[in-house]
Amino acid sequence: MDAAALPSPPAGEPAAAEDWVRRHLGDLAGDDPAASPRFRGGQQAADAALAAFDVAGYAAGRNEVWPADRRGASGLSPYIRHGLLPLPRLWAAVSGPARDVAKYRDELLWQEYARHLYARLGPALDEPLRAEPPPPRGSDPDRAWDRSMACVDLTLGELERDGWLVNQTRMWLASQWSVRHGLDWRDGAERFYVNLLDGSRAANGAGWQWAVGTATGKPYGFSRWQVEKRAPGLCGTCPHQRTCPIERWPDGADTAAGRTPPPLLAADSDPAATGGPAAPEPAVAEPAAVWLTAESLGDDDPALAAHPELPAVFVFDAPLLAKLGLSGKRLVFLAETLGDLATRREVRVARGDPVEVLRDVPLAATWTPVPGWRRRAARLAPVAVHPWPWLARPHGGSMASYSAWVRQARPLGGRPPAPAGTRRPRRR
């Protein structure tokens, strides 16, 4: 590991983390590394964000966009994505008006649903699930996301500056990209993935499929009424307010043809394998370090919590990062998170191919429901494997829709949720 070793990222000021990323990972970043002005990485930042979150008004305000003080979204998703706020912890922690708690827990279950989809389908989540995408009508991303439109400029600016978007504006951009302009939804999803601090193959891929209709055949058609409802007054600032290019529902938005879904969408014959171990597996040897990945960097990571005396090791996967070209904001967020962890325990950081860097280290690890982790774990053979902290263990039933899945989901420590409706906002 020494040949690939890096100094531990600094804790404290964002500028120090930015400088660390420039010096050690700058050639792997898709842009100049700069911290998000809105989100700090690390367990302490995650805990503070959770403590500040008030669920009251969430049900009514989670989709509000502008002005920002109208918003009810929690803004916790970057911490959820990196395991700093595990879903079971949030499920137990949220309290307040019953309607708002129920809606927030419903959104936690949507996150869990996306993870179950990815755990079961793997790379198949990168292909249309149930319907063909809208027909191609152009190839110019700048025309699809035309920044002369106030709604697009506001949204893209927030994505690029903060690395985060409310759910409503994610659907706006996805619909503009694919439903109106016929661009490949996977290319748009990739642009989200590299910029969003909460970008994950699970939630990002599932969200795009539902927004553009490849999961349902019923795409979300972005039009002016959504802007006027969710961002009142924004259209009055737009040079296109009298000749709005999204004045009406997009033509041909409901014409997606049927497609044979992957068989695993209907049933899983081995949900125990999909969900990984339900209890810690007996250690085959004494571990020397805890292997962390970007999926689970929090103090509650099961392997980390089970081995407080061991150093934590994290490898920035240089071959993968060179291919992805992630925004520097994401790399700074990860560096801040590792620097924060290093204030409480020994953290060793490296750069390279994780399998090559860690091949001779007896590892403890948390089983992780992503294909990349499982491929690497098969080669590294951790000597102690701990279970993933599911909110609800995977079941073998249908995942053809959120409502089909949630009817069989059993959140740990909570009652089964009431069946939910379709996850696509209705048009008007």
QUIFEN-V404080 format. One record per pair of residues at least 6 apart in sequence whose C-alpha atoms are under 8 Angstrom apart, sorted by sequence separation. I is the first residue (numbers start at 0). J is the second residue. D is the distance in whole Angstrom. If there is no record, write none. Layout:
I_J_D / I_J_D
This chain:
9_15_6 / 10_16_7 / 25_31_7 / 63_69_6 / 64_70_6 / 78_84_5 / 79_85_6 / 94_100_6 / 145_151_6 / 146_152_5 / 157_163_7 / 158_164_6 / 176_182_6 / 177_183_6 / 192_198_5 / 208_214_5 / 209_215_7 / 211_217_8 / 212_218_4 / 227_233_7 / 234_240_6 / 298_304_7 / 340_346_7 / 367_373_7 / 397_403_6 / 398_404_5 / 409_415_5 / 410_416_8 / 9_16_6 / 25_32_7 / 63_70_5 / 79_86_7 / 93_100_6 / 117_124_6 / 144_151_6 / 145_152_7 / 157_164_7 / 176_183_8 / 177_184_6 / 191_198_7 / 192_199_6 / 211_218_5 / 212_219_7 / 226_233_7 / 227_234_7 / 349_356_8 / 366_373_8 / 397_404_6 / 408_415_7 / 409_416_8 / 8_16_7 / 62_70_7 / 63_71_7 / 116_124_7 / 176_184_7 / 192_200_8 / 210_218_6 / 211_219_6 / 226_234_7 / 303_311_7 / 396_404_7 / 407_415_8 / 408_416_8 / 60_69_7 / 61_70_6 / 62_71_7 / 63_72_8 / 146_155_8 / 209_218_7 / 210_219_5 / 337_346_7 / 406_415_8 / 9_19_8 / 21_31_8 / 60_70_5 / 61_71_4 / 62_72_7 / 154_164_7 / 177_187_8 / 209_219_8 / 406_416_7 / 8_19_6 / 21_32_6 / 60_71_4 / 61_72_4 / 173_184_7 / 176_187_7 / 192_203_7 / 396_407_7 / 405_416_7 / 406_417_7 / 20_32_7 / 59_71_7 / 60_72_7 / 61_73_8 / 191_203_8 / 405_417_8 / 406_418_5 / 58_71_8 / 289_302_7 / 394_407_7 / 405_418_6 / 57_71_5 / 90_104_6 / 154_168_6 / 173_187_7 / 289_303_6 / 394_408_7 / 405_419_7 / 17_32_6 / 56_71_6 / 57_72_7 / 173_188_8 / 188_203_7 / 393_408_8 / 403_418_8 / 17_33_6 / 57_73_8 / 188_204_7 / 392_408_8 / 402_418_6 / 17_34_6 / 54_71_8 / 90_107_7 / 289_306_7 / 364_381_6 / 391_408_6 / 392_409_7 / 402_419_5 / 5_23_8 / 16_34_8 / 154_172_8 / 362_380_8 / 363_381_6 / 366_384_6 / 391_409_5 / 392_410_8 / 401_419_8 / 402_420_6 / 54_73_8 / 188_207_6 / 362_381_5 / 363_382_6 / 364_383_6 / 365_384_6 / 366_385_6 / 367_386_8 / 368_387_8 / 391_410_4 / 392_411_8 / 401_420_8 / 402_421_6 / 14_34_8 / 223_243_8 / 289_309_7 / 291_311_7 / 358_378_8 / 361_381_6 / 362_382_6 / 363_383_5 / 364_384_5 / 365_385_5 / 366_386_5 / 367_387_6 / 390_410_5 / 391_411_6 / 401_421_7 / 13_34_6 / 52_73_6 / 86_107_7 / 151_172_7 / 288_309_5 / 289_310_6 / 290_311_6 / 291_312_6 / 292_313_6 / 354_375_6 / 358_379_6 / 361_382_6 / 362_383_7 / 363_384_6 / 364_385_6 / 365_386_6 / 366_387_5 / 390_411_6 / 400_421_7 / 401_422_7 / 223_245_6 / 224_246_8 / 287_309_6 / 288_310_5 / 289_311_5 / 290_312_5 / 291_313_5 / 292_314_8 / 353_375_8 / 357_379_7 / 363_385_8 / 365_387_6 / 389_411_8 / 184_207_7 / 222_245_5 / 223_246_5 / 287_310_8 / 288_311_6 / 289_312_6 / 290_313_6 / 184_208_8 / 221_245_7 / 222_246_6 / 223_247_7 / 288_312_7 / 354_378_7 / 86_111_8 / 222_247_6 / 354_379_6 / 13_39_8 / 49_75_7 / 222_248_6 / 48_75_7 / 184_211_7 / 221_248_7 / 222_249_7 / 144_172_7 / 220_248_6 / 221_249_7 / 220_249_6 / 45_75_8 / 144_175_7 / 163_194_8 / 164_195_8 / 143_175_6 / 144_176_7 / 162_194_5 / 163_195_5 / 220_252_6 / 45_78_6 / 143_176_5 / 162_195_4 / 163_196_6 / 178_211_6 / 219_252_8 / 311_344_8 / 313_346_8 / 315_348_8 / 317_350_6 / 318_351_7 / 162_196_5 / 163_197_7 / 173_207_6 / 177_211_6 / 218_252_6 / 310_344_7 / 311_345_6 / 312_346_6 / 313_347_6 / 314_348_6 / 315_349_6 / 316_350_6 / 317_351_5 / 318_352_7 / 159_194_7 / 162_197_8 / 217_252_8 / 218_253_7 / 310_345_5 / 311_346_5 / 312_347_5 / 313_348_5 / 314_349_5 / 315_350_5 / 316_351_5 / 317_352_6 / 140_176_7 / 143_179_8 / 158_194_7 / 174_210_6 / 217_253_6 / 309_345_8 / 310_346_6 / 311_347_6 / 312_348_6 / 313_349_6 / 314_350_5 / 315_351_6 / 316_352_5 / 143_180_6 / 158_195_7 / 170_207_8 / 173_210_6 / 174_211_6 / 216_253_7 / 307_344_8 / 310_347_7 / 312_349_8 / 314_351_7 / 315_352_8 / 316_353_6 / 40_78_8 / 45_83_6 / 46_84_8 / 173_211_7 / 216_254_8 / 217_255_7 / 314_352_8 / 315_353_8 / 45_84_7 / 54_93_7 / 216_255_5 / 314_353_6 / 54_94_7 / 55_95_6 / 58_98_7 / 170_210_6 / 178_218_7 / 216_256_7 / 293_333_8 / 296_336_7 / 42_83_6 / 54_95_6 / 55_96_6 / 58_99_5 / 178_219_8 / 179_220_8 / 216_257_7 / 296_337_8 / 41_83_7 / 53_95_8 / 54_96_8 / 57_99_5 / 140_182_8 / 178_220_7 / 213_255_8 / 298_340_8 / 314_356_8 / 56_99_6 / 137_180_6 / 138_181_8 / 212_255_7 / 55_99_6 / 58_102_6 / 133_177_7 / 136_180_6 / 137_181_6 / 138_182_6 / 174_218_8 / 54_99_6 / 57_102_7 / 58_103_7 / 132_177_8 / 133_178_6 / 135_180_7 / 136_181_5 / 137_182_7 / 174_219_6 / 54_100_7 / 57_103_7 / 135_181_4 / 136_182_7 / 174_220_6 / 175_221_7 / 134_181_5 / 135_182_6 / 174_221_6 / 133_181_6 / 135_183_8 / 54_103_8 / 132_181_8 / 170_219_7 / 171_221_6 / 132_183_8 / 170_221_8 / 132_184_8 / 125_185_7 / 302_363_6 / 303_364_8 / 302_364_5 / 302_365_5 / 301_365_6 / 300_365_7 / 179_249_6 / 178_249_7 / 179_250_8 / 288_360_7 / 290_362_6 / 179_252_8 / 287_360_7 / 288_361_7 / 289_362_6 / 290_363_6 / 291_364_7 / 294_367_7 / 178_252_6 / 286_360_8 / 287_361_5 / 288_362_5 / 289_363_5 / 290_364_5 / 291_365_8 / 286_361_5 / 287_362_6 / 288_363_6 / 289_364_6 / 290_365_8 / 150_226_7 / 285_361_7 / 286_362_5 / 287_363_8 / 124_201_8 / 284_361_8 / 286_363_6 / 133_211_8 / 125_204_7 / 132_211_7 / 124_204_7 / 128_208_8 / 132_212_7 / 124_205_7 / 127_208_7 / 132_213_6 / 130_212_7 / 131_213_6 / 302_384_7 / 117_200_7 / 130_213_5 / 150_233_7 / 302_385_6 / 117_201_5 / 129_213_6 / 130_214_6 / 149_233_7 / 150_234_8 / 301_385_6 / 116_201_7 / 128_213_6 / 129_214_5 / 130_215_6 / 131_216_8 / 149_234_7 / 301_386_7 / 127_213_5 / 128_214_5 / 129_215_6 / 130_216_5 / 301_387_7 / 114_201_5 / 127_214_7 / 128_215_8 / 129_216_7 / 149_236_7 / 301_388_8 / 113_201_5 / 114_202_7 / 149_237_5 / 113_202_5 / 116_205_8 / 148_237_6 / 149_238_8 / 147_237_8 / 148_238_7 / 276_366_7 / 74_165_8 / 147_238_7 / 148_239_7 / 275_366_7 / 110_202_6 / 113_205_6 / 147_239_8 / 275_367_8 / 72_165_7 / 275_368_8 / 274_368_7 / 273_368_8 / 286_382_6 / 285_382_7 / 286_383_7 / 284_382_6 / 285_383_8 / 283_382_5 / 284_383_8 / 282_382_5 / 283_383_7 / 64_165_7 / 282_383_4 / 281_383_7 / 282_384_7 / 62_165_7 / 64_167_7 / 280_383_6 / 281_384_8 / 61_165_8 / 62_166_7 / 63_167_7 / 64_168_7 / 279_383_8 / 280_384_6 / 61_166_8 / 62_167_5 / 279_384_6 / 280_385_6 / 279_385_4 / 278_385_7 / 279_386_6 / 278_386_6 / 276_385_7 / 277_386_6 / 276_386_5 / 277_387_8 / 275_386_7 / 276_387_8 / 275_387_7 / 274_387_8 / 81_197_8 / 80_197_5 / 79_197_8 / 80_198_7 / 274_392_6 / 77_196_5 / 78_197_8 / 80_199_7 / 133_252_7 / 274_393_6 / 77_197_4 / 273_393_7 / 76_197_6 / 77_198_8 / 133_254_8 / 133_255_6 / 271_393_7 / 38_161_7 / 132_255_6 / 270_393_6 / 271_394_8 / 36_160_7 / 37_161_6 / 131_255_6 / 270_394_5 / 35_160_6 / 36_161_6 / 130_255_6 / 131_256_6 / 270_395_5 / 35_161_5 / 130_256_6 / 131_257_7 / 269_395_7 / 35_162_7 / 130_257_5 / 131_258_6 / 267_394_8 / 268_395_6 / 129_257_6 / 130_258_5 / 267_395_4 / 129_258_5 / 130_259_8 / 266_395_5 / 267_396_7 / 128_258_7 / 129_259_6 / 193_323_7 / 266_396_5 / 267_397_8 / 128_259_8 / 129_260_5 / 193_324_7 / 194_325_7 / 265_396_7 / 266_397_5 / 128_260_5 / 193_325_4 / 194_326_5 / 196_328_7 / 265_397_4 / 266_398_7 / 128_261_7 / 192_325_8 / 193_326_6 / 196_329_5 / 264_397_6 / 265_398_6 / 194_328_8 / 195_329_7 / 264_398_5 / 265_399_6 / 194_329_7 / 264_399_6 / 193_329_8 / 196_332_8 / 123_261_8 / 120_263_7 / 119_263_7 / 120_264_7 / 119_267_7 / 119_273_6 / 118_273_6 / 118_274_7 / 65_229_7 / 66_230_7 / 64_229_5 / 65_230_4 / 66_231_8 / 63_229_5 / 64_230_5 / 65_231_7 / 162_328_7 / 62_229_7 / 63_230_7 / 162_329_8 / 65_233_7 / 224_427_8 / 219_423_7 / 218_423_8 / 219_424_7 / 217_423_8 / 219_425_8 / 220_426_7 / 219_426_7 / 82_293_8 / 81_293_6 / 82_294_6 / 83_295_7 / 81_294_5 / 82_295_4 / 83_296_6 / 84_297_7 / 209_422_8 / 210_423_7 / 80_294_7 / 81_295_5 / 82_296_6 / 83_297_4 / 85_299_8 / 209_423_7 / 81_296_6 / 82_297_5 / 83_298_7 / 81_297_7 / 83_299_7 / 82_299_8 / 82_300_7 / 121_369_7 / 122_370_8 / 121_370_6 / 118_368_5 / 117_368_8 / 118_369_6 / 117_369_7 / 118_370_7 / 114_368_7 / 42_297_6 / 41_297_8 / 42_298_7 / 111_389_8 / 115_393_6 / 111_390_7 / 111_391_7 / 108_390_8 / 116_398_7 / 112_401_7 / 27_317_7 / 40_331_8 / 41_332_8 / 28_320_8 / 40_332_5 / 41_333_8 / 109_401_7 / 112_404_7 / 27_320_6 / 28_321_8 / 34_327_8 / 35_328_6 / 39_332_6 / 40_333_6 / 112_405_8 / 27_321_5 / 29_323_8 / 30_324_8 / 32_326_7 / 33_327_6 / 34_328_5 / 38_332_8 / 40_334_8 / 41_335_6 / 42_336_7 / 26_321_8 / 29_324_4 / 30_325_8 / 31_326_8 / 32_327_4 / 33_328_5 / 40_335_5 / 41_336_4 / 28_324_5 / 29_325_5 / 30_326_6 / 31_327_6 / 32_328_6 / 39_335_7 / 40_336_5 / 41_337_7 / 43_339_7 / 27_324_6 / 28_325_5 / 29_326_5 / 30_327_6 / 34_331_6 / 35_332_8 / 41_338_8 / 42_339_7 / 108_405_8 / 27_325_8 / 28_326_6 / 29_327_6 / 32_330_7 / 33_331_7 / 34_332_7 / 41_339_5 / 42_340_7 / 28_327_5 / 32_331_7 / 40_339_8 / 41_340_7 / 87_388_7 / 25_327_8 / 28_330_7 / 86_388_8 / 87_389_7 / 85_388_7 / 86_389_7 / 87_390_5 / 86_390_6 / 24_330_8 / 20_327_8 / 20_330_7 / 20_331_6 / 105_416_8 / 17_331_6 / 20_334_7 / 16_331_6 / 19_334_8 / 13_331_8 / 16_334_6 / 16_335_6 / 13_335_7 / 11_335_8 / 87_411_7 / 9_334_8 / 10_335_6 / 8_334_6 / 9_335_7 / 8_335_7 / 10_338_5 / 11_339_8 / 8_337_6 / 9_338_5 / 10_339_5 / 7_337_8 / 8_338_5 / 9_339_8 / 7_338_7 / 10_341_8 / 10_342_7 / 7_341_7 / 7_346_7 / 7_347_6 / 6_347_8 / 7_348_6 / 5_347_8 / 6_348_7 / 4_347_8 / 5_348_5 / 4_348_6 / 5_349_5 / 4_349_4 / 5_350_7 / 3_349_5 / 4_350_7 / 3_350_5 / 3_351_6 / 0_349_7 / 3_356_7 / 0_356_5 / 0_357_6
